[in-house]
Amino acid sequence: MNNKSKHFGIAALQLKLAEADNLELLLERIQKTKLRFPWVKMIVLSELALRGVGVQHARELPSAEEQAFCRSARGLGIWLVPGSMYEKCGSAVFNTTPVINPAGEVVGRYRKIYPFLPYEKGVTGGDQFLVFDVPEIGRFGVSICYDIWFPETTRALTWLGAEIIIHPTKTDTIDRRDELAIVRASAVTNQCYIVDVNSAGAQGVGRSIIVGPEGEVIHEASVEEEVIAFEVDLHKVKQVRERGMKGLGQTLKSFRDARVRYPQYEPGAVSPAYEELGPLKVPE
């Protein structure tokens, strides 16, 4: 990357969504956003925006809905991350985010690694990370909602080169303020942008947040519907990673250069302390 700023326009759509079939609404909002902000090159929706919760909505991919998103991306010439949807694969159901390029092609599908268990019942966790390149701009990574509560997931994405993490969320619970703190901490400790887009209305409590590589809040949304259009600067990510956050901590270099072996990642590792916690179940 040269010394010139590399700006890239993104719009995160925090929409008032029902627990219903929202496909036509989503396609309409995507089109209106691109028409209003022609400089936007990527549009991002919230987790499970298509139909809300319920594994009964699972479809094999590619589905008719995914193909509709592909046509929209191709027609508008944008990158499109249409939140996530339940994917049926044999007897398993995954919470899956497709990534669609401006040619209308699915360049990858990310399966949520940490379903919100024990509440997100019937959903199987994925086991693969997803990063993808936007030519001449930079490398993006994808995680979904509860994934970010596990710092290993964000670290893995930046280890694979991600400079911007797209993070669809569907939070309708009282822990949203805690999530905002986690997003800020994740961005500053990994020196990356994080685009955390939540739903509003019946599906979520809003308060989407966009955070930069020094932990700066670019925008925190209200609880109402918002179209959050902004630009990321990939040169800033490179500068912060090379020079340090505010000229101080160079966390990725320190992580790279350390020779520590973490006990929790040793093959076959078992924690007696964790084993004492008991089964993963809804509190009684």
N, C-alpha and C positions, 0 to 999 in steps of 0.2 A: 504494500500500500504506500502511495506517495504521501507527501506532506500536505496535499490539498484535502480539504474537508470532503467527505463523501456523504452527502445527505440523501435520505431515502424517506419518502412520505408513507406513513401508515395511518389507517383509521381503525380505531377500536370501537365497535358498536355496542354500547350498553343499552339494550332494548327492553321495553316492557313486554314480557313474553308470558303467554299462558301455557299451562301444561296441556298442550294440544298440538295439532299439526300446524306448524308455523312456516312451512316452506314458502308459500307465496309472499307472506309478509317479509321474510328474510331476503328473498330475491328482490323485492321492491326496494327495501332499505339499502341493499348493496348497490343497486343501480342509482338511486338518488344520491348516495354518498359520492360515488365516482363523478356524477354529473356536477355536483356542487363543488367538489374539491378535485379538479382534474389532475393536480400534482400528486395525488395519492396513488401509490403503486402497489399497496397491499391492504387488504381489508380483513379484519379479524372479528369473529363472533365468539360468543360465550359457550361454555360447556353445555352440551345437551340442548342447545338452542332449538334444534329441529323439532323435538317432541317432548322434551322434559324427561322426568325420571320414569322408569318402568322397563324392565328387560323384555316385556312383551312387545316392545317397539323394535326389537333387534331385527336387522336385515343383513343378508349376506352382501358383501361389498365386492365389486361395484353394484350399487343400488340405483334405482331410478332417481332418488333424491340426490345422491352424489353426482350422478350424470347431469342433473339440472344445475348444480353448482359449477360443474365443469363448463357447461355452455355459458353460464354467466361470466365466469372468469375469462373465457376466450372472447366473448363478445365485447367485454369491457377492457380487455388487455391488461388484467391485473393478476397479481398473486392473491390467492384467496385461501384463508384458513377458516372454514365454516364451523367453528366451534368443534363439538364432538357429537358422535352419534353411537348408539349401541350397534355393535357388529356381531352377527351370528356366524360362528365358525364351528361347524360340527355341533357338538353338544355344549360348547362353551359360548359365552357372551363376553365381549370386550367393550370397553369404553374407548372409542377410537376417534382420533383426529386426522382427517385427510389434509394433505398440503397440495394445492393445485396451482400450477404455473400459468402464465399468461396465454399459453397455447391451449389451455384447457386440459392439461395432462396431470394426473395424480402422480406426483414425484415421490410420495412416501405416505405411509399411514402409521401414526404413532398410537400404540395401545397403552393406556394409562397403567403405570406400573403398580401404583398403590390405590386400588379402589377404596372408597371411604367406608371400610369395614369397621364394625359389623352392620352399618346402616345401609350401605350400597349392596344389598343382597343379590346374590345370583350373578355377580360380575367377577370374572377371572382377571387377574393382573397380568399385564404383559411382561416381557423380559428383555426388550430391545430398546435402545435409545435411538432417537432420530435427529440428525442434523442435515441441513440442506443448504446449498449455496445459491444466492442470488447473484448472477454474473455481474462482475465489476463493482459489486457492492460489499458483500461479506457473507459470513456464515451464520445461519439461524439454527436454533434448537427449539424443540417443542416439549412441554410438559403440561400436565392437566391437574388443576385444582390441588387435591390432597398430596400429590407428588412433592410439592414444594416444602411440605412439612418435614421432608427427609432430605437434609442438606447434601447427602451423597448424590441425589439425582441431578441437582443443579451443577455440582462440581463435575460430574461425569460429562455433562453437556459442554462445559467450558474446556474440559480436558480434550474433548473431541473437536474443539475449535470454535464453539458457538460464541458469538459476540452479542447476539440479541436472542432472548428467549421469549417465545410466544407462549402464553400461559392462560388458556381458556379456563374459566372458573364458573361454578354454579353454587353460590353460597347463599342460603336463606336462613342462617342460624346466627346466634349471638357472638360467634367467634370471629366475625369479620375484622374487627379491630386488631385481633391477634394476627390474622393473616397479613394485614397491611404491614405490621412490624416485620414479619418473616420475609415479605417481598423486598422491603428496603434492605434488610440485613443480607439477603441472598444476593442482591445486586451489588452491594458495596464489597462484600467478601469475595465475590467472583468477578468484580470489575466488568460488568456487562449491563446492557439494557434488559429490563424485564417489562413485558407488556402483559399485564394482568387484567383481563376483561371479564367482569362479572355481569350477570343478568339483573334486570329490575322487574318490577311487577310481581306476578304470582311466582315466578321462578327464582327470584333472588332479591337481595337487599342492596344491590348496586355497589357504589363506592369502588369502582374500578380504579386501578392505579398504574401509572406509568413512571418508572424509576430509571435513572441513568447510572452510569458506571461509577460515580462517586457517591451513590446513595441519594442523589438529589431527586426530589419529587417533581417530575415534569408536569403532572396533573393528577389530582385525586378527584374523582367524580362525586356527584351528589347521589342521592338515592333515586333520583328520577331518570328518565331516559336521556341519554347524551350520546352524541357522535363526537368522539375524541380524535381529532385529526392533528397530527404532529409530525415532526421530522426527527429522525435519529442521525447521528453523525458518527460514522464508523471510524474516522480518524481519531475522534476523542477516545474511543475504546482503546485503540492502539497506544495513544499517548498516556492514558492513565495506567495501562498495564506495564508500560516501559518505565515511566517516571514515578509511579506511585500515586495513590489516592491523595490529592492535594499535595503532591510532592512527598508523600510519606510512605505508607505501607505498600509494598509490592507483593501482595499476597500470593499471586499465582507463581511468581518466581520462587518464593520461599517454599511453597508446597512442592514445586517441582524438584527443588534442590535438597529437601529433607530426606534423611535416610531412615526415618522411623518406620517400623512395621506395626500396623494397627491390629490389636488382638481380635477385634470383631470381624476382621476380613481374612483371618487365617482359614485355610481349608478345614471344614468340619468343626469350626469354632462353636462352642456352646457356652452360654453365660448362665451360671447358677442363679445370679441375681435376676435375670430376665425370666428364667424358668419358673421362679417363684411367683411371677405376676399372674399366673393362671391363664385360662383360655380367653380368646378374643370373642367377647359376646356383649350384647346389650346389657347395661347395668339393670339390676332388678330393684 
